[in-house]
Amino acid sequence: MGGGGNEAPFGISRRRFLISIAVAAALVAGAAGLIGQVTDFGEMTRAASAAELLWLPVCLAGELLAYLGYLLAYRDVARVGGGPRLSVWTAMRVVVLGFGAFAVGAGAGGLAADYWALHRASDRPHQSARRVLGMNTLEWAVLGALACGAGVLKLAGLGPSAPLDLTLVWVSVVPLCVVLAVWFTQPGRVERFTRIRPSAGRPPRSQLRRWPAWLWGRLRNGFADAIGGVLVVRAVLRRPDRYPAGVLGFFLYWAGDILTLYAALRAFGIAPGIAALVLAYATGYVITALPLPAGGAGATEATAASALHLIGVPFGPAVLAAVLYRVFAFWLPIIPALAFLPLVPGLAHDLAQTPLQPADDPLARLAGEESRGTGEPDAA
């Protein structure tokens, strides 16, 4: 076991963190200036002056719950298909660094942290990539299920109204994704889609004719890993007795994060309906999937405020609530991540010594199938 060296994951450094923080602060300030052109600063000032600070501990409790949920889910999904059996301390360091990496490179930073850790623990690039993709797919699947359920409740006329088009998108897209996932992972079909095929190394720039074939090979194997990630999700759902925290952990993660947003709204006197809030939250959260610089600072606050405004929250309080939510969900996690940076060499050593879970489930073994002897040196 072991691989990837003792280097910090994806090049995190204190200097890069501080630069990202400065960029994020500038982007938030710029977004606030733009928002000021379309809203009433007086309304925002009045809402801020009447803020109920007793809701701030609830915001913190929500993020702590989110951390706990992600930690539980991470440990369970990591061991699917003979993966590493991470200790609580090892997984905690990975999760804290991953949350901090969000500030460096948005969602891509968190995925890079997860891949670095699992690759270091198993030394199998495609297997690690599939577990990371499976983890990310399951995370979003739980959020999608919550949004779809909230949309069904809205269509049934329960709770305050929400835009019909927003509701219909979640109610229709999520089931379609489930149908496609089931179709691609059916026995007799999934083996073809998850097979890693050998490909040559990157051709020189002078040999332009070889580039299309090389790119096609990378895309084909990347698609195979993506379907392998879906198969990891199916392995978790198929054996809830073996991976009980896989789904429950991500449910706690989203519940904690939504609780933080709810408390931020309550701090400014807004009490939204839960179903409408879930729809607005899920819609606004989609922006975080993009690899924006500095964790999507500025754009995320503006998007979250706009999504909240769609469900009837006045724009001024919506902006304030979005900024307060991001203080707890984005800015505060940077502090423990910085504190954990000196622990990276020890983390790399502990990951290399992590035992592997026996892969006695055929579906799980297929999900973690590796490209031995194919000539593929890294994950597609």
C-alpha positions as CSV (number, residue, x, y, z in Angstrom):
1,M,0.0,0.0,0.0
2,G,0.9,3.6,-0.1
3,G,1.7,6.0,-2.9
4,G,1.8,9.6,-3.9
5,G,4.7,10.7,-1.7
6,N,4.6,12.8,1.4
7,E,3.7,16.0,-0.4
8,A,0.8,18.1,0.8
9,P,-2.4,17.2,-1.0
10,F,-3.0,19.1,-4.3
11,G,-0.3,21.6,-3.4
12,I,-2.0,23.2,-0.4
13,S,0.2,25.7,1.5
14,R,-0.4,28.5,4.0
15,R,0.6,31.0,1.3
16,R,-2.0,29.7,-1.1
17,F,-4.6,29.7,1.5
18,L,-3.9,33.3,2.5
19,I,-4.0,34.4,-1.2
20,S,-7.3,32.5,-1.7
21,I,-8.8,34.2,1.4
22,A,-7.8,37.6,0.1
23,V,-9.3,36.9,-3.3
24,A,-12.4,35.5,-1.7
25,A,-12.8,38.7,0.5
26,A,-12.4,40.9,-2.6
27,L,-15.0,38.9,-4.6
28,V,-17.5,39.1,-1.7
29,A,-16.9,42.8,-1.5
30,G,-17.4,43.2,-5.2
31,A,-20.6,41.1,-5.1
32,A,-21.9,43.2,-2.3
33,G,-21.2,46.3,-4.3
34,L,-23.1,44.9,-7.3
35,I,-26.0,43.8,-5.1
36,G,-26.2,47.3,-3.7
37,Q,-27.1,48.5,-7.2
38,V,-30.3,46.4,-7.2
39,T,-31.4,46.4,-3.6
40,D,-32.0,48.9,-0.8
41,F,-29.1,49.2,1.6
42,G,-31.5,50.8,4.1
43,E,-33.5,47.6,4.1
44,M,-30.3,45.6,4.7
45,T,-29.2,48.0,7.5
46,R,-32.5,47.7,9.3
47,A,-32.4,43.9,9.1
48,A,-28.8,43.8,10.3
49,S,-29.6,46.1,13.3
50,A,-32.5,43.9,14.3
51,A,-30.5,40.7,14.0
52,E,-31.1,38.0,16.7
53,L,-27.6,36.9,17.7
54,L,-29.0,33.9,19.7
55,W,-29.3,32.1,16.3
56,L,-25.5,32.2,15.8
57,P,-24.8,29.1,18.0
58,V,-27.4,27.2,16.0
59,C,-25.5,28.1,12.8
60,L,-22.3,26.7,14.4
61,A,-24.2,23.6,15.6
62,G,-25.4,23.0,12.1
63,E,-21.9,23.1,10.6
64,L,-20.6,20.7,13.4
65,L,-23.4,18.3,12.5
66,A,-22.4,18.6,8.8
67,Y,-18.8,17.8,9.7
68,L,-19.9,14.8,11.7
69,G,-22.2,13.5,8.9
70,Y,-19.5,13.9,6.3
71,L,-16.9,12.1,8.5
72,L,-19.3,9.2,9.0
73,A,-20.1,8.9,5.3
74,Y,-16.5,9.3,4.2
75,R,-15.3,6.4,6.4
76,D,-18.1,4.1,5.1
77,V,-17.8,4.8,1.4
78,A,-14.0,4.8,1.5
79,R,-14.0,1.1,2.4
80,V,-16.3,-0.1,-0.4
81,G,-14.8,-2.7,-2.6
82,G,-11.8,-3.5,-0.4
83,G,-11.0,0.1,0.3
84,P,-9.1,1.6,3.2
85,R,-10.5,1.2,6.7
86,L,-9.8,4.7,7.9
87,S,-9.5,5.4,11.6
88,V,-11.6,8.3,13.0
89,W,-8.5,10.4,13.5
90,T,-7.2,9.8,10.0
91,A,-10.6,10.4,8.3
92,M,-11.0,13.6,10.4
93,R,-7.8,15.1,9.1
94,V,-8.7,14.3,5.5
95,V,-12.2,15.8,6.0
96,V,-10.9,19.0,7.7
97,L,-8.3,19.5,4.9
98,G,-10.9,18.8,2.3
99,F,-13.3,21.4,3.7
100,G,-10.4,23.8,3.8
101,A,-9.5,22.9,0.2
102,F,-12.9,24.2,-0.8
103,A,-11.5,27.7,-0.3
104,V,-8.6,27.0,-2.6
105,G,-10.4,25.4,-5.5
106,A,-14.2,25.1,-4.8
107,G,-15.6,21.6,-5.3
108,A,-12.5,20.5,-7.3
109,G,-10.4,21.2,-4.3
110,G,-12.4,18.9,-2.0
111,L,-12.4,16.1,-4.6
112,A,-8.6,16.5,-5.0
113,A,-8.2,16.1,-1.2
114,D,-10.4,12.9,-1.2
115,Y,-8.5,11.4,-4.2
116,W,-5.1,12.2,-2.7
117,A,-6.1,10.5,0.6
118,L,-7.6,7.4,-1.0
119,H,-4.8,7.0,-3.5
120,R,-2.2,7.3,-0.8
121,A,-4.0,4.6,1.2
122,S,-4.6,2.1,-1.6
123,D,-2.1,3.0,-4.3
124,R,-4.7,2.1,-7.0
125,P,-5.6,5.1,-9.1
126,H,-8.8,4.0,-10.8
127,Q,-10.1,2.3,-7.7
128,S,-9.5,5.5,-5.7
129,A,-11.0,7.7,-8.4
130,R,-14.2,5.5,-8.5
131,R,-14.6,5.7,-4.7
132,V,-14.2,9.5,-4.8
133,L,-16.7,9.8,-7.7
134,G,-19.0,7.4,-5.8
135,M,-18.7,9.5,-2.7
136,N,-19.5,12.7,-4.6
137,T,-22.4,11.0,-6.5
138,L,-23.9,9.7,-3.3
139,E,-23.6,13.1,-1.6
140,W,-25.4,14.8,-4.4
141,A,-28.0,11.9,-4.7
142,V,-29.0,12.5,-1.1
143,L,-29.4,16.2,-1.7
144,G,-31.3,15.5,-4.9
145,A,-33.6,13.1,-3.1
146,L,-34.3,15.8,-0.4
147,A,-35.0,18.4,-3.1
148,C,-37.2,16.0,-5.1
149,G,-39.2,15.1,-1.9
150,A,-39.6,18.8,-1.1
151,G,-40.8,19.4,-4.7
152,V,-43.4,16.7,-4.3
153,L,-44.6,18.3,-1.1
154,K,-44.9,21.7,-2.9
155,L,-46.8,20.2,-5.8
156,A,-49.2,18.6,-3.2
157,G,-49.9,22.1,-1.9
158,L,-48.1,21.7,1.5
159,G,-46.4,24.8,2.9
160,P,-45.7,28.2,1.4
161,S,-45.5,28.4,-2.4
162,A,-42.4,28.1,-4.5
163,P,-41.8,28.8,-8.2
164,L,-43.4,26.0,-10.3
165,D,-40.6,25.7,-12.8
166,L,-38.0,25.3,-9.9
167,T,-40.1,22.6,-8.4
168,L,-40.7,20.7,-11.6
169,V,-37.0,20.7,-12.4
170,W,-36.1,18.8,-9.2
171,V,-39.1,16.5,-9.4
172,S,-38.3,15.5,-13.0
173,V,-34.5,15.6,-13.2
174,V,-33.8,13.5,-10.1
175,P,-35.9,10.5,-11.1
176,L,-34.4,10.6,-14.6
177,C,-30.9,10.4,-13.1
178,V,-31.9,7.5,-11.0
179,V,-33.3,5.6,-14.1
180,L,-30.1,6.3,-16.0
181,A,-27.9,5.1,-13.1
182,V,-29.9,1.9,-12.8
183,W,-29.7,1.3,-16.5
184,F,-25.9,1.8,-16.7
185,T,-25.2,-0.5,-13.7
186,Q,-27.3,-3.5,-14.7
187,P,-25.5,-6.8,-14.6
188,G,-24.3,-7.9,-18.1
189,R,-24.1,-4.3,-19.2
190,V,-22.0,-2.6,-16.4
191,E,-18.9,-4.7,-17.1
192,R,-18.7,-3.2,-20.6
193,F,-19.1,0.4,-19.3
194,T,-16.6,0.1,-16.4
195,R,-13.8,-1.7,-18.3
196,I,-10.6,0.3,-18.3
197,R,-8.8,0.0,-21.7
198,P,-5.1,0.5,-22.3
199,S,-4.0,3.8,-23.8
200,A,-0.6,5.2,-24.8
201,G,1.1,8.0,-23.1
202,R,0.4,11.6,-24.0
203,P,1.8,12.2,-27.6
204,P,4.2,15.0,-28.3
205,R,2.7,18.3,-29.5
206,S,4.2,17.8,-32.9
207,Q,2.2,14.6,-33.5
208,L,-1.2,16.2,-33.8
209,R,-2.7,13.2,-35.5
210,R,-2.3,11.1,-32.3
211,W,-4.0,13.6,-30.1
212,P,-7.7,12.8,-30.9
213,A,-7.1,9.1,-30.2
214,W,-5.4,9.9,-26.9
215,L,-8.1,12.3,-25.8
216,W,-10.8,9.8,-26.7
217,G,-9.0,7.1,-24.6
218,R,-8.9,9.5,-21.7
219,L,-12.6,10.4,-22.0
220,R,-13.6,6.7,-22.4
221,N,-11.7,5.7,-19.3
222,G,-13.0,8.7,-17.4
223,F,-16.5,7.7,-18.3
224,A,-15.7,4.1,-17.1
225,D,-14.6,5.5,-13.7
226,A,-17.7,7.7,-13.5
227,I,-19.9,4.6,-14.0
228,G,-17.7,2.8,-11.5
229,G,-18.5,5.6,-9.1
230,V,-22.2,5.0,-9.6
231,L,-21.6,1.3,-9.0
232,V,-20.0,2.3,-5.6
233,V,-23.3,4.1,-4.8
234,R,-25.2,1.0,-5.7
235,A,-23.0,-1.2,-3.5
236,V,-23.7,1.1,-0.6
237,L,-27.5,1.1,-1.2
238,R,-27.5,-2.6,-1.7
239,R,-25.9,-3.4,1.6
240,P,-27.2,-0.8,4.2
241,D,-26.2,-3.3,6.9
242,R,-22.6,-3.2,5.8
243,Y,-22.4,0.6,5.1
244,P,-25.1,2.1,7.4
245,A,-23.4,5.5,7.6
246,G,-23.0,5.9,3.8
247,V,-26.4,7.4,3.3
248,L,-27.2,8.5,6.9
249,G,-23.9,10.4,7.1
250,F,-24.7,12.5,4.0
251,F,-28.2,13.0,5.2
252,L,-26.8,14.5,8.4
253,Y,-24.3,16.5,6.4
254,W,-27.0,18.2,4.3
255,A,-29.4,18.5,7.3
256,G,-26.6,20.3,9.2
257,D,-25.8,22.6,6.4
258,I,-29.5,23.4,5.7
259,L,-29.9,24.0,9.5
260,T,-27.1,26.6,9.3
261,L,-28.9,28.4,6.5
262,Y,-32.2,28.2,8.3
263,A,-30.7,29.7,11.5
264,A,-29.0,32.5,9.4
265,L,-32.5,33.4,8.0
266,R,-34.0,33.3,11.5
267,A,-31.3,35.6,12.7
268,F,-32.7,38.3,10.4
269,G,-36.4,37.6,11.2
270,I,-37.2,35.3,8.3
271,A,-39.0,31.9,9.0
272,P,-39.2,30.1,5.7
273,G,-41.1,26.8,5.1
274,I,-38.8,23.8,5.3
275,A,-39.8,22.4,1.9
276,A,-39.3,25.7,0.1
277,L,-36.0,26.3,1.9
278,V,-34.7,22.9,0.8
279,L,-35.6,23.7,-2.8
280,A,-33.9,27.1,-2.6
281,Y,-30.8,25.7,-0.9
282,A,-30.4,22.9,-3.4
283,T,-30.8,25.3,-6.3
284,G,-28.3,27.7,-4.9
285,Y,-25.8,25.0,-4.0
286,V,-25.5,23.8,-7.6
287,I,-23.1,26.7,-8.2
288,T,-20.6,25.1,-5.8
289,A,-20.2,22.2,-8.2
290,L,-18.3,24.5,-10.5
291,P,-14.5,24.8,-10.1
292,L,-14.7,28.5,-9.3
293,P,-11.7,30.3,-7.7
294,A,-11.7,31.0,-4.0
295,G,-14.6,28.6,-3.3
296,G,-17.0,30.5,-5.5
297,A,-16.9,33.5,-3.1
298,G,-19.1,36.3,-4.2
299,A,-20.9,34.2,-6.8
300,T,-22.2,31.7,-4.2
301,E,-23.5,34.5,-1.9
302,A,-25.3,36.2,-4.9
303,T,-26.7,32.9,-6.1
304,A,-27.9,31.8,-2.7
305,A,-29.6,35.2,-2.1
306,S,-31.3,35.0,-5.5
307,A,-32.5,31.4,-4.8
308,L,-33.9,32.6,-1.4
309,H,-35.6,35.5,-3.1
310,L,-37.3,33.1,-5.4
311,I,-39.2,31.6,-2.5
312,G,-40.3,34.9,-1.2
313,V,-37.5,36.1,1.1
314,P,-36.9,39.9,0.8
315,F,-33.7,40.5,-1.1
316,G,-32.0,42.5,1.6
317,P,-32.4,39.9,4.4
318,A,-31.6,37.1,1.8
319,V,-28.2,38.7,1.1
320,L,-27.4,39.1,4.8
321,A,-28.5,35.5,5.5
322,A,-26.4,34.2,2.6
323,V,-23.4,36.0,3.8
324,L,-23.9,34.8,7.4
325,Y,-24.4,31.2,6.2
326,R,-21.1,31.4,4.3
327,V,-19.3,32.7,7.3
328,F,-20.0,29.4,9.0
329,A,-19.9,27.1,6.0
330,F,-17.0,28.6,4.1
331,W,-14.8,31.0,6.2
332,L,-14.7,29.2,9.6
333,P,-13.6,25.8,8.1
334,I,-10.5,27.5,6.8
335,I,-9.2,28.0,10.4
336,P,-9.0,24.2,11.3
337,A,-7.7,23.4,7.8
338,L,-4.8,25.8,8.4
339,A,-4.2,24.3,11.8
340,F,-4.1,20.8,10.3
341,L,-1.6,21.6,7.5
342,P,1.5,20.8,9.6
343,L,-0.1,17.3,10.2
344,V,0.0,16.4,6.5
345,P,3.3,14.4,6.6
346,G,1.9,12.3,9.5
347,L,-1.4,11.9,7.7
348,A,0.4,10.6,4.6
349,H,2.3,8.1,6.7
350,D,-0.9,6.9,8.5
351,L,-2.7,6.6,5.2
352,A,0.0,4.4,3.8
353,Q,-0.3,2.1,6.8
354,T,-4.1,1.9,6.7
355,P,-5.5,-1.7,6.4
356,L,-7.9,-2.6,3.6
357,Q,-11.4,-3.9,3.9
358,P,-11.9,-7.4,2.6
359,A,-13.9,-7.2,-0.7
360,D,-16.3,-10.1,-0.3
361,D,-19.2,-8.5,-2.1
362,P,-19.2,-9.2,-5.9
363,L,-20.8,-5.8,-6.7
364,A,-18.3,-4.0,-4.5
365,R,-15.4,-5.9,-6.1
366,L,-16.6,-4.8,-9.5
367,A,-16.9,-1.2,-8.2
368,G,-13.3,-1.3,-7.1
369,E,-11.9,-3.2,-10.1
370,E,-8.5,-2.0,-11.1
371,S,-6.7,-1.8,-14.4
372,R,-3.8,-4.1,-13.6
373,G,-1.7,-4.8,-16.7
374,T,-3.5,-2.4,-18.9
375,G,-0.7,0.2,-19.1
376,E,-2.8,2.9,-17.5
377,P,-0.5,4.6,-15.0
378,D,-3.0,7.0,-13.6
379,A,-6.7,7.7,-13.2
380,A,-8.5,8.9,-16.3
